[in-house]
């Protein structure tokens, strides 16, 4: 793989991650905690550390899972789980 293609792929991954992060509920929740406890530095440090720990666990667990289960099956299971959650969300929205 060429160096340019590798850089383009990494840039695309970071851009996608930044877009996904922008729509997560985490930033308003962190701001709410900072306002509630009147200590934004501690809340910010705790938030960043929690994010790093969860990311490390996801990477480690994902690598271990790939040794046991094929990636295609993991993708299918994740898609099924998301479809079930979407169905519950639609049902809850309709029920009011």
N, C-alpha and C positions, 0 to 999 in steps of 0.2 A: 504494500500500500504506500502510495506516495506521501510525502510530508505535507503537501497542500491538502490532500484529501483528509488526512488525519486531523489537521488543524480545523478544517471546515466541519468535520464531524463533531469535534469537541465544542466548537463555537455553537453549533446547532443544539447540542445537548444542554449547554449552559443557558442558551436563550430559552429553550423550552422549559427548563427548570425555573428560570426567573419568571416566566409567564405563569406557570402553575403556582408558584409561591405568591404571586400578586393576588390571586383569587382565593387563597386560604383564609380561614377566619382567625388565624393566629395573630396578625398584627393588631386588630382591634381588641382582642383578648389581652394581649400584653399591655396595651395602653390602658385598658380598664384596670388591670392589676396594679400598674404603676400609679394610677390615680388613687386607687383604694388604699394602698399601703404607703403612699407618699414616699416611696423610695425607688425612683425609676432606675437607678444604677443597679441595685440588687435584682430587681425584676428583669432587667435587660440581660444581666450576666446569667441569671438562672435560665432564662429563655434560650439563650444561645447554647449553654451547656446541655440543656435538655434536647435541643435540636441535634446537636452533635452526637449525643449518646444514642438517640433513636436512629439516626442515619448510620452510625457504626453497627448497631444491632441489625438493621435491615441489610446492610452489605454483607455482614458475616453470615447471617441466617440465609440470605439469598444464595450465597456461594455454596453453603453446605447443602441447601435444598437442591441445587442444580447437580450435585454429585449423585443424588438419589433418584430424582424425578426429572424427566426430560423437560426442556424449556417450553415446548409446545403444549404439554399437558398443564404446566403451571399457568401459561397464558389462557388456556381454555377455562381452567378453574377460576382464575381471576375474573375473566369475562362473565362467567356464570354468576359469581358472587355479586358483581356490579349490577347485572341485570336483575337479580333478586332484590337488591337494595333499591334500585330504581322503581321496581314494581311496588314495593312497600311505600316509597315516597309518593308515587302517583296515587295509590289507594288512600294514603293519609290525607293527601291534598283534596281528593274528591270527597272523602268523608267529612272533611272540615275540622 
